Amino acid sequence: MNILQQLLWPYPAEQFLNQDWQHKGLHIAADDPGKFHSLFSWDALNYLLNYHKLPESDLRFSKEGKSLPHSRDPRDWGDRLRDGATLVVNGVHHRIPSVAKLAGHLRDDFGYETHVNLYCSPASQQGFDCHYDTHDVLILQIEGEKKWFVYQETVPDPTRNMPSSEELKPQQPPYLECVLQAGDLLYIPRGHWHYAIACEQPSLHLTVGIEAQTGLDWLDWLKNELQNSEAWRVRLPAIEENNQNALEQQLNSLRQHLIEVLDQPEFMHRFIQQLGHRNYPPLPVSLPAQIGAGIFPNLLMTRYAWSPLHRIRVKQLNDQHYQVKIGSKQFDLKGIPEALIENIFNQDEFCLIDLADWAPDLDLEVDIEPLLKHLVFEGVLQVKTDCDLHCSEIFENISGFKPIAHTSNCFD
């Protein structure tokens, strides 16, 4: 089950993408109030505020639609929350491992960049005026309850330079009113107006933003590509008051060139390929293994794990030749038995003894060790240590974090 389906459960992800995505808001009630506790918690918020030096752009307060002046003094933070302000922490996916995994896997599920912000609202308070976002959002209610009002769009598919502050608010009543309880999810399409009020207890929720691309992004990409053509870099002729023939001729020539470019299928395919590789989280750093030390600390019992932030895809090109794609990285593996490929890429973790079972004909020093070193140096594979397990237990205690299961699409 992919991460999107886990979030939407029991609502089918296929139905969401075909029926609701980009069309209408959707409230999904959960039968388990602890559904999202593995992602975030009050303890995780305290960890962020106490041990991360958050920049001004990533920590802010809003009350009744107005942003409050920035303050680095934690005593001010408590005063503001008690006074009814909403706390916002941007970029939580850069700071909390469980949220980083969520954002990374949703990047695969949607095909576009995702980011995650946190909102903490005191009881019975409204932090923001009615507004719309220029990207789609998923609201994950962690704790407390919050009442939401969602209205139809007044500006179809607004872009970043079309903020809601410059538009008239909707005159019609909301088409969706709901109270999010812990474990509930709310989807709000880009451009749909909304606001929320916390109920009788403080509210804590994560907002996942999905930055879907538009035709304008394709035009921007084309513009960058056309910079390589001298014809598009040449100055346009002077504009004479009564004679614009030269200018019209050059513009017509450029128009014809653009038509010829757009008629080339590879231009579209290159843009699609570029979308498939952009905005992935970087492969994690794993030291000292990536500099050649401690790759086999426990000999045959050494355990390895794939990058927790990425989904792995393996494509068989021909006999014992495979193409591996993880995030924005792609590489080939040759001379590897199919049984080993099928097993190694469908396990969250494995050890050297497992490899001996999956590929008994391979030599440990000649075949297996070079393969593992290659994967570790690439940043795809991580060596598990006792410290990893200890750190995982510590973070689980402060945030309820539990690893999101690794998912791999082999032989797609």
N, C-alpha and C positions, 0 to 999 in steps of 0.2 A: 504494500500500500504506500503510495507516494505521500509526501508531506501535505500537499494541498488536500488530499482526501482525508487525511487524519484530522486536519483542522475543520473541515466541513462536516465530518461524520455526525449524524447518519445521512446527511444530504449528499446525493451522488455528485461527484466532481464533474462528470461528463454533462449532467443536466445543468449544473451551474455554468459551465463554460459555454454551452449551447443556448441557454435560455436566459440567464441572468447577467452574465459578464458584459459590462459596458452598456446595459440596458436599464436595469432597475435595482433598487436596493433590496437587500435580503437579510432577514433575521433568522438565525438558526439557534434554537434553544438546545441546550445540552442537558443530558440526563446525569452528568457527573460534574458537580461544581469545581472539582479539582482538575478538570481536563487540561488546563494550561499551566498548572502549578509547576510542571517540570521545566517550563520556559522561564518563568519569572516569579518573584515573590516580594513581600515587604523586606525580607532579609537581603535580597539581591539589590533592592533600591538603596537600602542603608549602606551596603557594600560600595555601590557606585558613589554615593555622596561622601562617604568617609575616606575612601582610598583612591579615588580618581580625581585628579585636578582637571575639572571640566572647563573648557574654554567658554568665554562669554557667549559665543554663538550656539553652544550646545546645552546651556543651562539657563532657563528663563522662566519668568512667572507672568501670568496673565489673570486679570480680574475684570469680569464684566466686559470683556471685549477689549480691554486696554492692557498693553504690555507695561510691566513695571520696570524701573531702572535696574540695571545689572548690579548684583552684589556677590562678593566672594565670601562673605561672612555667614557661616552656618547659623548663627543666632538670628540673622535676618530671615533666613529661610523658614525657620519655625514660626516666627512672628507673622510672616506673610501667609503661610498655610492656615494658621489659626484665624487670620483676618479674612479668609475666604478665597485667597488666590489659588490658581491651579499651577502646579509645577510641571514643567516640560523638560525632558532630557532627550535631546536629539542623538541619533547615531548609536543607539544601544547595541546594535549589531556589531559595532567595532569594539565593544568592551565586555560583553557577556558571552561566554562560549556557546551556551544553549541557544541564544538568540542569533549568534553568528551562523550556527548550523541551520536554523530556521530560514534565515535570509538567503543563505547559499543554495539550499535545496529548492526554495520557491523560485529562485532565479532560473533553475532548470525547469520547474513545472510551468511557469508562465512564459519563459523565453526572454524575459526582460529584467533589467536591474530592479532590485528591491532594497528598501531601507526600512528601518524600524525605529520609531520614537516611543517614548514613554510619557504617559499623562497620569498625574496624581491629583485628584480633586477632593477638597474637603466636603463634608456632608452638606447637601442642600445648596450647592453653589454651581454657578455657570461661569466657566472660564472664558468662553469665546462667544462672540456674536454669531448670528447666522451667516454662513459663508459657504463657498465651495472650494474644493481642491482641484488642482490641474493634473492630478493623477488619481488612479483608482486606489481605494483603501480597504483593508480588512481590519476591523476592530476586534481585538481579542480581550474579553473582560477577564481580568485576573482575580480581583477581589472587589467586594462591594457591589452596588447596583447603580445604574445610570440610565436615565430616560432620554431617548433620542427622538428627534424629529427630522424627517428627511423629505425634501421637496423636489419637484421636477426641476430640470435644468432650464435656465432662461437664456443661456448662451451655449449653443451646441459645441461640445468638444473644445473647451477653452484651452489656450496655450499659456505658458508661463508669463507672457507679457500681456495677459488679459486677466488680471487679478479681480476677485469678487468685490474688492473694496471700491472698484470703479464702475460697478454695475448695479442696476436696480434690483432690490430683493424681490423674491416671488410674491405675487399677490394672492395666489391660490393656497388653500390649506395643505398641510403635509400629506403625502400619499402613504407615508409609513410612520407610525408611532409605535415605539416598543421600549420596554425596560430590559436592558441587558443585565443578566445576573451572572455570577461567577461561572465561567465555562462557556458562556454564550459567545456567538460570533455575529458581527454585523458587517455586511458588504455595502459600500457606498460608491457608486460609479463616479468617475471624473465629471465635474461640472454640476453635480446634484447638490443643491443647498442643504445645509444641515446645522444643527446645534444640539447640545446635550446639557442636562442638569443632573448632578449627582443626587442620589436619594438620601436615605436616612443615615447611611454609613459612608466613610471615606471610600472613594473609588480609585482603583488602580487598573489601567488597561494599557495594552500595547497597540500601536497603530502601525500596520504594515503598509507601506506605500509601494505601488507597482508603477514604474515609469515606462509605460508602453510607448513605443515609437510611433510616429505618424508619417504621412507622406512628406511633410515639411523636413523631417529628418533625412529622408531619401534625397530631397533637393539639396540639403546642406552637404550631404556626402558627394553628390554629383558635382557641386561647386568645387569641392576640394580636389576631386579627380580631374576636373577640367583645367585646373591650374597647371597641369603637366602639358597642356596643349598651348603652343605658342600663339595660335590664332585667337585664343580667348584672353591672352595677356596683352595683345597689341592695343595701343591707345585708339579710341574712337576718333574719327576725324573731327575737325573743328565744325561747329554748327553755324553755318552761314545763314543770315537772316532770310534771304530769298532763295537759297539753294541748299537743300538737305539731301540731294541725290547720293552723295558719297556716303553719308551716314546711313541712309536706308539700304544701300548696297551692302555695306559691311554687316549691318544687323541681319539682313536676309541671309547672308553667307553664314553667319553664326547660327541662325535658326536652322538652316539646312544641316549644318554640322551636328547640332544637338539632336535633330531627328535621326540622323544616321547613327549617332551614339546610342540613342534609346532603342534603336532597332537591333542592337547587338545583344543577344541573350546573356552573354557573359557579364555585362554590366549589372544586370539585375541580380544574377547569381552571386557576383562578388559582394554586392551589398547585403544579400541574405546571409552569406557566409560570414561577413563582418559582424552582423547582428548576433550570429550564433557564438561568436568568440569574445564579445566585448563585455565589460563590466562584471566579470567573474571575480570573486574574492581571490586574492593571491594564494598560491599553495603555501601551506604553513612551513615556517622555519623549524628544523628539527636538528638541534645541535646536541652533542658533538658528532652525531652520526653523519651529517652531510659534509663533514670535513674528513671523513674516513676513520673516525675513532668510535669504538663501542658499537659496532654494527652487529656483533655476535656476542653480547655480554654473557649470555647464559648458554652458549654453545647450542646444542640441539634443542634446548628448551626455550630459546629466545623467541619472543612473540613479536609479531608485526601487525600494524593496523593501517588501513588506508586513510587518506586525508578525510577528516570528519566534515569538511565544508563542501565537498564536491561529490557529484555522481559520476561514476565511471562508465564509459561506453567502449565496448570492444567490437571490432568488425574484422571478420576473417577475410583476408584478401586472396589467399590461396593456401595450399597445404603448408601448415606450420609457419604461416606468415600472418601476423595480426597487426591491426592498427588500433592503438589505444588513445582515447580522448578523455581528458579529465580537466574540467575548467577550460581555460584557453590554451592548454598545453596538449600537444599531439605528438606521438612518437610510435615507432614500429618495433615489434618484437618478432624475431625470426628464429626458426629452429626449435620452437617450443611445442611439445605435444598438446594435442587438443584437450586431453583429460586434465592436464595441469592448468591450462587456461580456464577451463570451465569451473574448476574448483577454486583456484586462487582468487579470481575476481568476483566470486559469489560468497565470500566469507567476510565478515566484519574484521575478524582477527584470525591469525594462524601462526603456527610455529614451524621450525625446520623439520620436525618429525612428521608433520602433516605433509610437507612436500615430498618426503621420502615415500609416503603411502600413495600419493597422487601420481608420482612419476618415478617409479622404482628403477627405471633404466638410466636415469640421469645421474651423472657423477656430481657429488657434492661440491668438490673444489673446482672442477672444470666448468660445470654447467650452472649449478644452483647459486653459489656464492656470487659470481659475476652478475647474474640476473638480479639478485636482491640488492647488490651494491648500486646497480644502475637505477633501480626504482627508488632507492633511498636518496641518491644524489639528485635525482630529478625532482625530489620533494613530494613524490606521489605516495611513498610508503614511509611510515614512521616506526621506529624501534620503540617498543613498549618497555618501560623500566619500572622498577618498584616506586620510583618517585612519581611517575605518571599516575599510578594507581592511588598513591597517597594524596596527590594534589586533587585528583578527581573526587576522592572522599571528602576532602576539606571543602571543595566548592559545592558539593552536593549538600553539605550541612548548612551552608549559608544561603543557598538559592533554590534548593530542591532540584538542582540540575541532574538530569539523567541523560545519557547520550541518546540522540536520535539515531535510529537504526540506519546503518549504511545501506544504500540501495544501488544496485548496478544493473545496467541494461546491457547484457552481453549479446554479441552477435546480432545487433540491430541492423 
